[in-house]
Amino acid sequence: MNMKLNMKMSRFLGVFFLLFIFLSLSLAPVFAIKPLPQIVVGAKLKEYKPPTRPNCDINVPKQYATIQAAIDSASNGDTICVGKGTYNEDVSINKSVQLSGRGARKTIINGQDPNAQGTVSILVDNVTLEGFLINGVSTNLTQVAVAINGSDSGSVSEANIRYNQVVAGNGGIALRTVRVQNSIIQNNILEGNNSPYVAAEGGLDGVGSTDNSFISNTFIGTVSPNDRQDTGITLDAATPYSLVKQNLFNTIGGLILVASNSTSTVNANNFNSSILIKVATTWGASLNAENNWWGDLDPSDNVQGDVDYTPFATSPFAEN
């Protein structure tokens, strides 16, 4: 009797165990860890959505014929919406506003004065610039298409430059930040034009720049040195705590990136240029440049100075 009972119990436990294993395997996908999202590099201007009409405080050209006139009449915190068309003017943003175009293929600002600080100059904190094609006119490194400039009294902070195409004048610079902190340059196409730099960031006369980010931008065009030895660079990341992430570098000529500090991070970028030296450090700085695609499977000859390039991507990241 006891033997039969034990046999029945063993069979029951065996069936129960098999059922438990079956249910565990069936339910496993519900609790599985989701795969990490794919890394995609470069700008995607098609994602841009301009402000809706109720969110616009000032409209150009409906209320003002020029962008500068709208800025002059604005109050801090206003959103200035600029309609489709071409605006032949230099723009100085001296108020904390959001300046929004209809998109880089629809709203165009053509710089006029090669001696101006920039086609668009940002001089105060908390400015957003988005949705424009901005053309520089300079023929040297003194003028840029987009300039973010602090002053002797202090830095500019919280600038947000996004969803623009910024084109350097022949021999000029697309974008430069001087004395700028906590600002984000994201989702832009930055185009060199025989430029000493495509983009550059730095301090001046004791007023520094720090904590600025270049994220998901596309760098294109040509880079050419001029009579200064520190030129011919796509991105001069000279400020501490810079983040350079998920950018696409497709420029022709010159170095791609130079860092002169040990606190910047350069990760998850595609360095597609055919030039040999792609990232360099100066002044004895060390640089975290891990997890980038270098154009081949041996990045050791693509760096100069103390650059930590391992681990590195073994194939290009997907591109916008």
N, C-alpha and C positions, 0 to 999 in steps of 0.2 A: 504493500500500500504506500509506504513512504517512498519507495523507489519510483513508483508511477507518479507520485506527487512531485518529486524532485525533477523528473524528466519533463513534466508539463511546465513546471516553473522555469526550467532551463530554456525550453522552447519559447515561452512567453518573453523571457528576458532577451533572448536572441532576436526575436521579431521586433521587440521594443527598441533594441539597440540599432537594428537596421533602419527602422522607421526614423529614429532620431538622426542618424547619419544622413538619410535622404532629405529630411526637412532642413537640416543644417546647410547642406549643399544648395538646396533650392532657394533658401533665403539669403545666401551669402552675398549676391550682387546688391541687395538692398543696403547692406552695410559697408560695401566696398568703398575705398577711398577714391574720390574723383581724381582723374588725371589732371596734372598741372596745366594751366592754360598755355597755349602756344605763344611764344614771344614773336611779336611783329614789330618791325622797325620802320622808321621813316614817317613822314607827314601824310595825313589823310584829310585833305582840305574838303572833300565831299561831305564830311561829317558836320561841317559848320552849319549852324542854324541861327540866322540873324534874329535879333529881338522882335517880338511881335509889336504891332502898333500900340497897344495899350501900355507897353513897357518903355516906349520912347518919350522922353521929356522934350526933346528938340529934334526937329526934322530938317535935313538938308537935302535938296535945295528948296523945299516947300516954304520953310520959314526964313532961312538965310541962304544967300547965294553961294557962300563959301564956307568951308569947314572952319577956318579961323574965326570968322564972324560968329559962328555958332559957339565956339569955345569961349570967345570973349564975353558972350552973353550968358553963359552957363553958370550954374552954381555947383559947388562940390557935391558929388553924389549923383549928378545928372547922367542920364544915358542919352547920348547924341547919336541918332540914326542917320546914316548918310546913304542916299539913294544911288541907284545905278548911274553910271556916267564917269567922265574923266574930269578930274579937278587939277588944274595946273596951278599949284601953289605950294609953298612951304608951310608946314603946320607946326606950331609951337604949343604944346600942351602944358599949361601952367596952372591947371586946376585938376582936382581929383575926380575925373570923369571916366565913363566908359564910352569909347569911340568905336562905333560898330558900322562897318560897311555891309554891303549885300553879298559879299563873297569876292575872292581874289580875281575871278574872271569878270566881275560885274562892276566893281567900284575901284577906280584907279586914281592914285595920287602921283603926279609927275612933279618932281622937284624942279625948282627954278633957279635958285641962287647957289652956285658952286662954293660960295664962301660961307653959307649958312652952316650951323652945327649939323643939321641933318634935314632931309626931306621931311621927316617927322621927328621932332625932338620932345622927349619927355623930361620934365624938369621938376616934378613933384611926386609925392607918394600916392599910392593907391590909384594907379591908372591902368585901364585895360584897353588894349589896341587889338582889334580883330576884324577880319573879313575884308582885307584890302590887298591890292597889288600896289606896291610902293616902289617907285623907280628913283634911284639916286642919280645925281648929275655930276658929282665931283670927278676930277681926274687925278686925285692924290689921296693920301691917307688922312688928311685933315677933315674931310667931310664924309658923312656916311648917309645911307638911306634911312636907317632908324638909329637914333642916338638916345641913350638913356643916361642922363648926366646929373650927378650930384654937384655940390658946390663946396667952396672952402668952409662953409659953416656946417656941412653935414652931408650924409649920403641920401640918395633916393631909395625908397624901399617899396616892396609889394607891387612892382610892375608885373603885368601879365600880358605877354605878347603871344597871340595865338591865331592860328588859321589865316596867316598872311603869306603872300609871296613877296619877298624883299629882294630887290635886284640892285646890286652895286652899280654906280656909274663906272665908266671905263677907267680903271686904275684906282677906284675908290673902294670903300668897305660897305658890306651889306648892313651889318649890325654891330654896334659897339656899346658896351656899358662901362662907365667910369664912375667910381664912387657909388656903387649900387649894391643893395643888400636884399636878401629874401625875395628874389624875383624869379619868375618862371618864363622861359622862352620855350614854348611847346607847340608842336604841330604846325610848324612853318616850313616853307621852302625858302632857303637862304642861298642866293645865287651870286657867285663871284664873277668878276668881269676884269680879268687881268689884275686881280686884287692882291694887295700886300697881305691882307687877311680877308677871309669871308666874314668871320665874326671874331670879336676880341672883347675880353673883359679884364678890367684892372682898376687899381686905385691911382691916386695922384696927390702929391704934396701932403702926405700924412693922413689923408682921408681914404680909408680902404674900402674894398668890396669883399663881400663874403656871403656864403649860403645862397648862391644862385644856381639855377638848374637849367640845363638844356636837355629836353626830353622829347623824343619822337619827332625830330626835325629831319629834313632832307637837305643835305649840302650838295650843291651842284655848281657848275661853272668852272672858271679857270683861276688859278692862283699863281702869282708871279712875284718874286722878290724885287724890291726896289733898291735904293742905295743904302738902306739900313740892313744890317746882318740879321736882325731879329724878325724879318718879314718873310713872306712866302709861306704862310701858315693858314690852313683852313679854319681852325678854331684855336685861339690862344686863350687857354683856360688858366689865367694867371692869378686867380683869386682863390683864397682858402675855402675849403668845404664846398667846392663846386661838384655838382652831380651831372655827369654826361652819360645818358642812358637811352638806349633804344633809338639811336640816331642812325641814319643812313648816309654814309660819306661816299659820294660819287664825283668828287672834284678832280680836276686835272692839274698836275704840277704841284710842286712844293710839298712841305710836310702837311700831315693831316691835323695832328693835335700836339700841342706843347703845353706842359704844366710845369710851373716853377714853385710848386708847394707840395707838401707831403700829405695833405688832408683831402685832396680831391679824389673822386671815384669815377672810373670810366668803365662801365659794364654794359654788356648785351648790345653792342653796336656792330654794324657791318662796315668794315673798312675795305671798300671795294676798289680803291684806287690802285693802279698798277705800279705806283712808285714804291721804292724799297723801304725807306724809313717812314713809318706811319705814325708812331707815337714816340715822343721824346720828353725827357725831363731836363731841367736846367738848375743851376745853383745847388747841386747836390741833393735835390729832392728825390723822394721815392714815390711811386705812383701805383695804386691798385688799379690794374687794367685787366682784371680777370673776366673770363666768360665772354670774350669778343670773337667775332669772326674776322680773321686777318687776311683773307683772300687765298690762303693755302694752309697746309697742315704743318708748317714749320715757321712759327712766328718769331723764332729766335733772331732772325735777321731783319725783322720789321720794327724793332725797337732800338732806342738809343738812350743810354743812361740807366738809372735804377728803376726799371719798369717790371712789375710782377704781372706776367701775362698768363700764368697757369693757375687753374685749368683754363682751357680755351675751347671755343666751339669748333667742331670738326666739319661743320657744313654751314652755309649761310642761314641766317634767320629769315623767316618769311618777310617780304617787303610790301608796304602799302603802295 
